[in-house]
Amino acid sequence: MSEQRGAAASLQELNAAIRWDAHGLVPAIVQDAVSKEVLMLAYMNEESLGKTLESGQTWFWSRSRSELWHKGATSGHIQKVRSLKYDCDGDTLLVQVEQAGPACHTGQYSCFYNEPALGVWQDKAEGQQATAGAASGQDRFEILNKLEATIAQRDAERPEGAYTTYLFEKGVDKILKKVGEEAGEVIIAAKNRSREELRYEASDLLFHLLVLLREQQVPLDDIMQELDRRHNK
């Protein structure tokens, strides 16, 4: 009983902290908790926020239909809430979720898949960033972020014929088998003293390890944090 009162008090405090608009709504940015990709933007009112906190899955308010909607109730593409935050002004929510399937009604992993060309100035800026990154070493591991996002997209959309789709559909046992096989190939390459072979096999191992992390819903960030923790011991 005391837990229920505590939850009610927390919801009241949250509602008081949020700056609801004139229609009693607040925008909610939904982000994949694993890949960190932004999936969609929707709106919540007090009732949908309460249902979200109570159920652990996202509920929103449909402005076009003027009704509550439970994300994934029809499609099965539910969003399990991993964290919920509000910004410094209290006028926007950030909801990190474990997404089942695509987030977008079009079947895309994210609603933000349209990317217009931004002009020559973008090319210049990217060139400057690449030069600065090469000098500082800050972008050495950017490909891992891109690869993690691509694997998350494959997991959600399951495009036919894609190797990553094949791995996810075969399940964890197949993925584990591939991780084991690639680890063995890395050992053989190292024993052969072949740098080219080792580079190739280590790349295969890293790819399959990232697939495994996605299947287990473990963000690459968690691995980096653990390495940092060990380094600072």
C-alpha positions, 0 to 999 in steps of 0.5 A: 500500500505504501508503495502505491502511495509512493508511486502516486506521489512520484507521478504527481511530482512529475506532472507538476515538474512538466510544462504542459502546453495549452492542450495539456500535452508534452512532446516525447522523444523516443530513443533506442536505449541500445543503439541510441538512435532516435526512433520517433516523436509523439505526445503524452498527456497526464493520463498516457504518462501515468499509463506509461509509468504504470505499465512499463510500455509507452502510451501516447495521446493521438492528436489526430484521433483525440484518443490514447494509444498504446504503442504496438498494441496492434502491430506488436511493436511495443516499446519497453521503457528503460528510462524516462527523463525531462529536459531543463525546461520541463517541456520535453520528455526523453524516453529510452526504450527497448524497441520490438520491431520497427518503430515507424508505421512505414516499417522503418526502424526509425521515423527519421529516415528521410535525409535531404542534402544540406549543400556544399557547406556540409561537405566542407564541414565534414572535411574539416571534421575528418581532418580534425578527427584524424589529428585528435583520434576522436573519430577512430571508433566512429564505425562501431557506432555506425555498425551498432546502429545498422545492426539495430536497424536490421534487427527491427526491419528484418530485410529479406536476404540480409545476413544480419536478418538471417542471424537474428531469425536463427536466434541466439544459438546460431549467433553464439556459434558464429562468435565461437567460430570467429574467435577460433579463426582469430586464434588461428590467424594469430598463430599463423602470424598473418596480420592481414588474416588477423585483421580480417578475422578480428573484424568478423569477430567484432561484427558478430559480437555486436550482433550478440550484444544487440540480441541481448539488448546490451549497449556498446556503451555498457562495454565501454563503461566497464572497460573505463571502470577497470582502467581506473581501478 
